[in-house]
Amino acid sequence: MKQMREWKSYKQLHKALRRRGYKGEFRKISMTRWRNSTNTLANMALPNSWFDEIGLINLGTYKTGTLSFYYER
């Protein structure tokens, strides 16, 4: 959502999609609505590899087991 807010317009989203090699017509979406961050267009423009490139940690790879230990008692 943060990246979408920085783009400010659907036109920037369409540019990002074209840079990634997607062709065709894309529909307009609001860049300020949180629910649109799950939109297919946003997922194509910002794949998981993009998050790896900027150095964000993938929390899905960590297994803590804290809650299972807590509930076993």
C-alpha positions as CSV (number, residue, x, y, z in Angstrom):
1,M,0.0,0.0,0.0
2,K,2.9,2.3,0.8
3,Q,4.3,2.0,-2.7
4,M,0.8,2.6,-4.2
5,R,0.5,5.8,-2.2
6,E,3.8,7.0,-3.5
7,W,2.7,6.3,-7.1
8,K,-0.4,8.6,-6.4
9,S,-2.0,7.7,-9.8
10,Y,-3.0,4.5,-11.6
11,K,-0.8,5.8,-14.5
12,Q,2.4,5.1,-12.5
13,L,1.1,1.6,-11.7
14,H,0.5,1.0,-15.4
15,K,4.1,2.2,-16.1
16,A,5.4,-0.3,-13.6
17,L,3.5,-3.1,-15.2
18,R,4.8,-2.3,-18.6
19,R,8.4,-2.2,-17.2
20,R,7.8,-5.7,-16.0
21,G,6.7,-6.8,-19.5
22,Y,2.9,-6.9,-19.2
23,K,1.0,-5.7,-22.2
24,G,-2.5,-4.7,-22.9
25,E,-5.1,-2.4,-21.3
26,F,-5.3,-2.2,-17.6
27,R,-8.3,-0.9,-15.6
28,K,-8.1,2.2,-13.4
29,I,-7.9,1.6,-9.7
30,S,-7.8,4.0,-6.8
31,M,-4.3,4.2,-5.3
32,T,-5.5,5.5,-1.9
33,R,-7.8,2.7,-0.9
34,W,-6.3,0.0,1.3
35,R,-8.5,-2.7,-0.2
36,N,-6.9,-2.2,-3.6
37,S,-3.5,-3.3,-2.4
38,T,-4.7,-6.8,-2.8
39,N,-5.6,-6.1,-6.5
40,T,-4.2,-8.4,-9.1
41,L,-2.6,-5.5,-10.9
42,A,-0.7,-4.4,-7.8
43,N,0.4,-8.0,-7.2
44,M,1.8,-8.2,-10.7
45,A,3.6,-4.8,-10.4
46,L,5.1,-5.7,-7.0
47,P,6.0,-9.4,-6.9
48,N,7.7,-11.0,-3.9
49,S,11.0,-10.7,-5.7
50,W,10.6,-6.9,-5.5
51,F,10.4,-7.1,-1.7
52,D,13.5,-9.2,-1.6
53,E,15.4,-6.7,-3.8
54,I,14.7,-3.8,-1.4
55,G,15.8,-6.0,1.6
56,L,12.5,-6.6,3.5
57,I,12.4,-9.7,5.7
58,N,9.9,-12.4,4.7
59,L,8.2,-13.3,8.0
60,G,6.7,-16.4,6.5
61,T,10.1,-18.1,6.6
62,Y,10.4,-17.9,10.4
63,K,8.9,-20.6,12.6
64,T,8.9,-19.7,16.2
65,G,6.6,-22.2,17.9
66,T,5.9,-19.8,20.7
67,L,2.2,-20.1,20.6
68,S,2.2,-23.9,20.4
69,F,4.5,-24.0,23.4
70,Y,2.2,-21.7,25.3
71,Y,-1.0,-23.7,24.6
72,E,0.5,-27.1,25.4
73,R,0.6,-26.4,29.1
